[in-house]
């Protein structure tokens, strides 16, 4: 992790009475003990339904938590044990826990949350994590047993997910409940207000189990465009944001700002939609096209060196298998393999087979300039060898109907996370429609094993199988680059962050803003 610091000027301290403005609305002024963060947008906040959302770490707390080295540690539960004979995890909650509204948080809320996730009508993105749960038994207010069908040693990791208040959600459709726009949890900050498309305001929760947070107010100011975040940092509308590597260069030597380059498990790749006939009928294509991507060029020109070439979803952790096929840049080999598979170039220099042109579109989400730039270079690489590829940025992503997508995933936690539910057939985060019997078998087997020594060879075999039959063309692991005013302290600088930089707020209750 690299970090550059400069001293903050007196003038900038004065400016820290932040002003945010909305179209046609009066300006809102925040005091100097306010963190104003450049955030992506939200339509709903509910950790039981939606995996994404760095805001979850502020508003919610789980039975377990992660420390700065991503180890599982006690959270709302002060202790737990696992009975191998009955496949049962028994958790003991801390005394005196409450939600933000003052109501007690008990074992009944744990049971309600897990059953909401497992209810297929709710379509939770996290359901695959808990599919081994047979029943949740409340012993008393502070003791709960979670009985599994088979061992799943990733379970303590998954129980870092926030606990929901049964008293506010019982009997409601949690997918449409107003709760999702006014969430109540037990995290370090409690919800205050949501100006849709503009900002989400939170204030410190004085009954937080780890102690009263030191920053009074946190504002997630909605700034989806990554370039705009840098401009708003400079103007004083924000005092903390994740920015692009290119933008970070302008802050590296700027007085009053600190730049944080943090390692992540966050990778990017081309997702192939296997609901599409092109990939169904030509399953060899994802592997072949992977040779045509100049990953180092993308790292040099888009990430400005803030990343590394990717070849596996487990590359950033101890379960990485370095021996897998890496699909190193070899455009000649890509063309040779295409021709061996029956593709030939037409008069326009584009490959075709059986009257079908090798043509597809890579979609990107709006506002993420890094992904857009990556996709454009990938498209150019593929065009160079005779594949007709374009890049589009639709207003909404049609997961089942698109050709391909510039995807991002990654988890620094248990290797089951972001593998089982991403590559397993019909699992909750498998947006590609990928299905491979060997991959399914290996991921199921690995999650039931306890030790690293037992699991490592299984995950090695999983990576080998995935490399032989790729779901994605892996491109790069990216560093998360943040910038903030230099009077913000307490940030855990050496933690390995997850997808979208999730994890930066893991110890938000310890952050301070000096006056």
ZAPA-629624 format. One record per residue (C-alpha): residue in three letters; x, y, z. Coordinates in steps of 0.05 Angstrom, whole numbers, plus 5000, padded with zeros to 4 digits. Example, Ala and Ser with C-alpha at 12.3 -4.5 7.8 and 13.67 -1.06 7.14 Angstrom:
ZAPA-629624
ALA524649105156SER527349795143
END
This chain:
ZAPA-629624
UNK500050005000UNK502750674980UNK500851325014UNK502852045003UNK501252585053UNK501553345056UNK499853815112UNK492954135113UNK492654885111UNK488855315160UNK484555575104UNK482354875086UNK480354715157UNK475755315156UNK472555065092UNK470554415126UNK463754695141UNK461554325079UNK456154575032UNK452154094989UNK446954354941UNK441154034905UNK437554294844UNK432654824865UNK433854684939UNK436855084996UNK444054935013UNK445454475072UNK451354645115UNK454954115156UNK459654235214UNK467054085214UNK466053395245UNK462553125184UNK465152625133UNK462352775064UNK463752175020UNK462952124944UNK458351524936UNK454951124882UNK447351144880UNK442550694917UNK435350494904UNK434650054965UNK438949895026UNK437949205056UNK443948745069UNK439448125071UNK437448244999UNK443148614965UNK450448434972UNK453049084944UNK453249714985UNK459049985025UNK453850365065UNK451949705099UNK458149745142UNK455750395172UNK448350235183UNK448549495201UNK452348995244UNK452848245240UNK453747675289UNK461047675268UNK465748195239UNK472348245203UNK478648545232UNK483748945191UNK486948295167UNK480148025146UNK479947505200UNK473047335229UNK472247625299UNK466347715347UNK461148225327UNK454148255357UNK455747555382UNK461147545435UNK462646805422UNK460646185383UNK462345445375UNK461044905324UNK458544205341UNK461143735286UNK456443175307UNK450143585293UNK453044105244UNK450644655291UNK453545345304UNK451545615372UNK452146375381UNK451946785445UNK449847505434UNK452548085475UNK448048355530UNK444449015520UNK444449045444UNK439549525412UNK437549755343UNK438050495324UNK430750595345UNK432250355416UNK428849675410UNK432649075436UNK436548655386UNK435647915404UNK436447215377UNK429447285347UNK432147815300UNK437747345278UNK432646805262UNK428247295224UNK434047555183UNK436646865162UNK429746615145UNK428447235103UNK434847105063UNK432946375053UNK425846535030UNK425946424955UNK420446944945UNK425347484968UNK430547314914UNK436347494960UNK443147554926UNK445947234989UNK441446614989UNK446846154963UNK451146305024UNK445846015070UNK442945445029UNK445944935077UNK441945215136UNK436544725158UNK433645115216UNK435045695263UNK433145555335UNK432346115387UNK434545865455UNK433346525491UNK434547265477UNK442047195473UNK442946485448UNK441446215378UNK443245565343UNK444145525268UNK443544805244UNK446644615177UNK445244035130UNK452743945119UNK458944295144UNK460144985115UNK466345295145UNK465045955110UNK458846065153UNK462146515205UNK464646955147UNK457547015119UNK454747195187UNK458347865183UNK452148075144UNK447648575179UNK441848355225UNK434948635209UNK429748855261UNK423948365262UNK419448875297UNK419649325236UNK419348805181UNK415148225206UNK409148105161UNK411848575107UNK414448425037UNK421648595051UNK423148694977UNK418349284972UNK418149525044UNK419250265059UNK424650015107UNK429349955046UNK429150715039UNK429450855114UNK433650285142UNK434550145216UNK440449725238UNK445449665295UNK451649935260UNK455950525281UNK451551035245UNK443951105242UNK439851345183UNK437352065185UNK434952245115UNK435352075041UNK434852594987UNK433952134928UNK439552204877UNK443052714921UNK445252474989UNK444151995047UNK445452285116UNK447351875178UNK449252065249UNK453151695302UNK449751145342UNK451451245415UNK449650525435UNK454150205383UNK457149575414UNK464349785397UNK463550485427UNK461051165406UNK463751365337UNK468351975337UNK465552305275UNK458652605287UNK455652575218UNK457052185154UNK453952405088UNK454051955027UNK453652474972UNK451452144908UNK456752264855UNK456651674808UNK461551954757UNK468551784782UNK471652394748UNK466552854780UNK468552604849UNK475552864839UNK472953544820UNK468453574880UNK474153374926UNK478053954899UNK472354444907UNK470954234979UNK464053914966UNK467053244988UNK472553085037UNK473352345021UNK472351924958UNK474751344917UNK477751634853UNK480951384789UNK488451264784UNK488851834734UNK485452314782UNK489852094840UNK495952384805UNK493153084814UNK492352984889UNK498952644903UNK502553304916UNK496653734931UNK497054084998UNK491753875048UNK490253195017UNK492352485030UNK492151944976UNK491251214996UNK492950654948UNK489950024978UNK490649304954UNK484148954937UNK481448284916UNK477248674865UNK478148414794UNK475248604726UNK473548154668UNK469048044609UNK462847664629UNK460047234573UNK452547134576UNK451446394565UNK444046514554UNK446446774487UNK446846284428UNK453646544406UNK456846274470UNK452245674476UNK453945424407UNK461345624410UNK463445464481UNK470745494460UNK470346244446UNK471346534516UNK477946154522UNK480346334453UNK478547074458UNK482247124524UNK488847064486UNK487147704448UNK486848164508UNK493048584523UNK492348614599UNK498848974612UNK496849524564UNK490349614604UNK494149644670UNK499150144642UNK494250604606UNK487850554647UNK490250374717UNK496850744709UNK500250144741UNK495450094800UNK493749364790UNK496148684765UNK494248204709UNK488547734728UNK487547004713UNK483446724771UNK477946944820UNK482346704878UNK488747034856UNK489047554912UNK489047054969UNK492546434997UNK488445954954UNK491246204888UNK493745684839UNK499346014799UNK499845424752UNK493145544716UNK492845764643UNK493646514645UNK491746664573UNK497647124564UNK497047614507UNK498047234442UNK493647504385UNK496747024335UNK494746434377UNK487746704384UNK487046744308UNK490046054299UNK485145744349UNK479246104317UNK481145814249UNK482045124278UNK475045194307UNK472045324238UNK472046084236UNK474746434175UNK475247174156UNK470347464106UNK471848004056UNK471248534111UNK476448174152UNK471447944205UNK471047224227UNK464746824210UNK462446104213UNK456245784183UNK453746464161UNK454446764231UNK459047354240UNK463347354303UNK460447994331UNK458248214400UNK457448804447UNK460748914514UNK456149304561UNK458649764616UNK455050104674UNK454450854670UNK459351294709UNK465050794717UNK470251084671UNK475450554688UNK470949994665UNK468950374602UNK476250504585UNK477849764597UNK472149544553UNK474249994496UNK481349724497UNK478649004498UNK474149174439UNK480049464401UNK484348854416UNK478848394390UNK477548834329UNK484948784313UNK484548034304UNK477948034264UNK472548014317UNK467148554311UNK466248824381UNK463049474404UNK462049784473UNK455450054498UNK453350404562UNK445950254570UNK441650604621UNK439749924651UNK443349254646UNK439348674616UNK443148104649UNK439647544612UNK439147904544UNK446048214535UNK452047924498UNK457448094548UNK458948564606UNK465148864638UNK464248524705UNK467448634772UNK467748164832UNK472447974887UNK472747794960UNK478647805009UNK474947335056UNK473546585054UNK474846284984UNK467646044982UNK465546774979UNK464747034907UNK466046344878UNK460345884899UNK454946404885UNK458346704824UNK460246074785UNK455545554814UNK449645364770UNK443545794783UNK446646124844UNK444746814867UNK450447214836UNK451446794774UNK449347334724UNK452746984665UNK448446354665UNK454845954670UNK454245214686UNK459744704694UNK458544044731UNK465843974752UNK465944684779UNK459444564817UNK462143924848UNK468744224870UNK465744854901UNK460644434939UNK466143974964UNK470844534985UNK465844905029UNK464844285072UNK472244235089UNK475344575149UNK482844655141UNK487045015090UNK490844365077UNK484344015059UNK481344575018UNK487344814979UNK487744224930UNK480244264917UNK480545004901UNK486644874858UNK482544384817UNK476744874814UNK481345404785UNK484044914734UNK477044724712UNK474845454708UNK480945614666UNK479445054618UNK472245284610UNK472246034628UNK466146404650UNK469947064641UNK476047344608UNK479747574669UNK483248244658UNK486148574720UNK485948634795UNK485449364812UNK488149764871UNK482950204905UNK485350924905UNK482251394955UNK483552124969UNK481352545028UNK483153155067UNK489253035110UNK485653185175UNK481852525170UNK485451995212UNK484251285235UNK483550955167UNK486050235166UNK491150335111UNK493749625101UNK487249235097UNK485848845033UNK479249115008UNK473748764971UNK469448894910UNK468249644897UNK473249784953UNK468349515005UNK471849475072UNK474650185076UNK469350345128UNK470649725169UNK473250145228UNK469350785214UNK467750865288UNK475150995300UNK476051535247UNK476952255268UNK476852935235UNK481553425267UNK479354145273
END
